[in-house]
Amino acid sequence: MKHAFPMRILRGALLAIILLLPGLAFAQLLPVQVSAKGNVATAQIGLTPLLPIADLTFTFDDASNLSAGSLGLTARLLGATEARALRPRLGNEGLLQLDEALPLLLTVNAPASGGLRFRRTGGFELHTHLLPYSPGSNLRVFKAPIGGRFEDVTEEIARGSVRARSRYGGFSQFLVLVDLRPTSAVVAEKIQRLRTRVATLAEAERPAFDASLDAIEAAVASADYASAIANTDRVAARALERAGNGLADEWRATRDADNQAGDLIAGAATLKFSLAYLRDYGN
């Protein structure tokens, strides 16, 4: 039924409901309806069944024990007080901003007792009518350990109204933010994150990844984005090839595994997004 409304009317109704919430200076815990089957979990986040704030989809390469309970998903609208408290976890004062139309914090805190585990990577998609899509949008998906620093993990920002996608080798918290940082700085940060992760691998596994990262940096310096993206694809392909055979490749709710392959594949995916953005839209 909700699709019968024009998007601007639907968006206005959602915004009006959010703004009328009592005590919006503080976080509002939202109803979450989760269903899961096989390697896919879906969730509807909403104040009313007819006007959901967002629809979520979590997909996995190879999941075990995936269920509504084992995912451990909660959602909160952040009020002004909590948004201020969040700023130290964002860094880059003033350049990373919550969009007032969707100050939504998602937490995936899978309980150890639920037994959730997956190999390699998972995919995350947030679909909302509260955020209008535009080419070259500055909206980004950020992820952080619970209580930790948020990092850009965007894989795609697509229309419909907005579909914000990312890839991950593990959980915990997700935000959609407006990112006003220079894209070249974001690219450099993502390359460094990959280098830091490669440094944790067995010594024999590092040279091939380091060579690709060196090639990416050289290509970016000469604005050869086709080469930079090709070498980023090589990082992901190498991680997939070595997954389970030189690289640990499993995440477990018991938090006793190190998903090296998944983190590298996910890191390459978000770096590829930023390289393409830099190519298409500049800094």
N, C-alpha and C positions, 0 to 999 in steps of 0.2 A: 504493500500500500504506500510505503513511504516514497517509492520511486515515481508516484503520480505527481508529486510536488515539483515545480521548477526549482532548480538548484539554489537560486538566490533566496527563495522563500524558505526552503529547508535549512539553508545555512543561517538565515536570520532567526528562525525559530530556535535552532540549537544554541546560538549565541545568547538569545534572550533568556533561555532556561539557565544557562551557565551564570549569567550576570545576576540573576535573581536568586541564586543559591544563598541560603543564610550562612553567615560567618565565612565568606569567601576569603577572608584574610588568612584562613587556615586550610589545611588540606582536606579534601572531601574524598572519602573512600567510595568508589563507584561499584555498582553491580557488574559482575563479570559472569557471562555464560560461556562455558568452555565445552567443546566436544572434541573427541579424538578418535582416529581410526588409522591403523597402519602407521605410516610415516608422516601423517599430517594431523595437526591440531588447529582448530579454529576457535575464535572467541569473539563475542560481541560485547563491547563496552558501552553502557548506556544508562541514561537517566530514566528513559521510558522505552518500552519495546518498539514503539513506532519511530522514535528519534534516537537511534544509537549515535554515540559520539564517534566511535571508530569500530571497524572490523579488523581483526588480526588473523594472520595465518602464519603458523610455524610449520616449516617443512624440514625433513631430515633425510640425509642420504641413506641412513640405516639405523633406525631407532628400535629400542627394546623397552617394553613396559611403559609406553606412552599412553597417558590417560589424563583426564581433567585434573585428577588429584595429584598425579606424579609431576605435572608441569609446575604447579605451585605459583600460578599467575595471580597478581593483584594489580589494581589500577587506582591511581589517585589524581584528582585535579589539584594542582598546587595553587594555594592562595598566596597573597603578597608576602606574608611572613615566611612561609617555607621557600618561596622563590628566592628571597634574599639570602636565606641560609644556604641555598644551593650554590651560590655564586663562587665560593672558593673551589668547588668541585669542577667548575667550568674553566677557570683561568681566563686568560685573554680578555681582561676586563672591558666590557662594552662591546666586544666583537662577536661574542656568542650570546644569543638572546632567546629567551622563551617567547614564543608567539602567544599573545594574550588570547587568541582564538582557540588555542589548544595547549594549555599548560599541563600536559598529561604525562605523568611518570608511571611507567610500567615496570614492574618487578617480577622477574622469574626466579623464584627461590625454591627450586625443586627439592622436596624433602628426601633425605637419604633413605627413609623407609619406603618411598615409592619405587625405588629401583630404576629410575630413568637412566638410560645410557644411549649414546649414539656414537657412530664412527664418522670420522672426517668432519663434515660441516652440516649446519642447518641454515635454513633461510627464514628471514623475518619480513613480513609485509604488514604495514599499517595503512588501511584505506579509510579516508575520512572526507566528509563533505564540508568540514569546517575550514579547510585550507584550500584556497583556489590554486589551480595549477597555472604556471606560466613557464615558457621556455627559458632556460637559464636561471631557474629558481635558486634562491639561496637556502632553501630548506635542506636540512641534513639529518640523518639518523645518527645519534650518539649512543654509546654504550659504556657502562662502567661497572666494575665490581661494586657490590653493595657498600656504600660509604666511600668509594674511591673516585678517582678522577675520570671524567667523561672524555671519550675519544670518538672522533668521526669514523663511523663504520659504514657509510653509505655505499650501496651498490647501484642504486637507481632511484631517481625521482621521476615518476611517470604521471600522466594525466589520469583523472577518473574519480572524483575531483583531484585528489592527490593520493598517489600510492607511493609510499616511502619504503624502500626495500634495503635490506642489508644481509650479509652472510656472517656467520659466526662459528667459532670453534668451541664456544662456551657461553654461558649467560653472565650478567645478572639483571641490570637495569637499563631501560631504554628511554630516550627522550627524542622528540623531533624539535630541533632548534633552527633559528635563523643564524647562519654563519657568514659573517662579514669579513673574515680574514682573507688576505691575498691568497689566491689559489696556489701560487708557487710555494708559499710557506706551508700550506697544507700538504702539498706533494712531498716537500722535503721532510716534513714530520712523519709522513707515512712510510717513506723509505727508511728513515731512522728506526721506526718501530719494527720494521721487518729485519733490519740489521740486528737490533737488540734480540729479537726472537731467534734468529739464526745463530747468534752467539751462544745460545743455550743448547744447541744440538751437539751430538757427538762430533768430534773433530773431523772425522772422515766425511761427514755430511755437509760441512760448511762450504768448501771451495766452490762447488757448482752454484750454490745460491749467491755467494758473495760476488762471483763473476757476473751473474745476471744483474745484481743490484748496482755494481759498478757501471755496467752498460746502460742501465736505466738513467743513472745520474748523468753520464756523459751525453746521452741522447737529449735529456731535458735541457742541459746547458746549451745545446746547439739547436733547440726548438725542433728536434726531429721526433715528433710525437708518435709517428708510426713505429719507429724503432723502439721507443720507450715502452709502448703498449705491447709490442711483440715480445720484448724481454720480460715484461710483467706476466704475460701469459706463460712464459717459460718457467717462471717461479712457481706458478700454480700447477703446471703440468708436472714439474719435478716433484713437488710435494705430494701430488696425487700418486705418482709412480712409486715413490718411496714409502707411502703410507702403509704401516704395518710391516715394513721391510727396511728397517733403518730409522724410521720415524714412528714414534708413538702416535696413534690415530684415534684414540677413544676419549670421550668425556663421560664421566659418571657422576651421578648425584651424590655419591659418597665423597666426592672431591679428592680422590686418591689416585687420579690419573692425570697425565700431561698430554693434552691433545696437540702435539707439535704440528702434525700435518694439517689439521683443521685450522689452526691459527695462521699458518702460512698461506693456505688457500684463501681464507677470509681476508687476510691482509693484502694479498694480491688483488682481490676483487675490488676492495675499496680504493686502492691505489689506482687501478685502471679507471675507475669512475672519475677520479680527480684529474688524471692525465687527459682524459677525453674532454672534461670540462675546460681545462686550461687550453687545450687545442681549439675548442669551439667558441669559447667566450672570453678567453684571455684572463688577466689577473683580476 
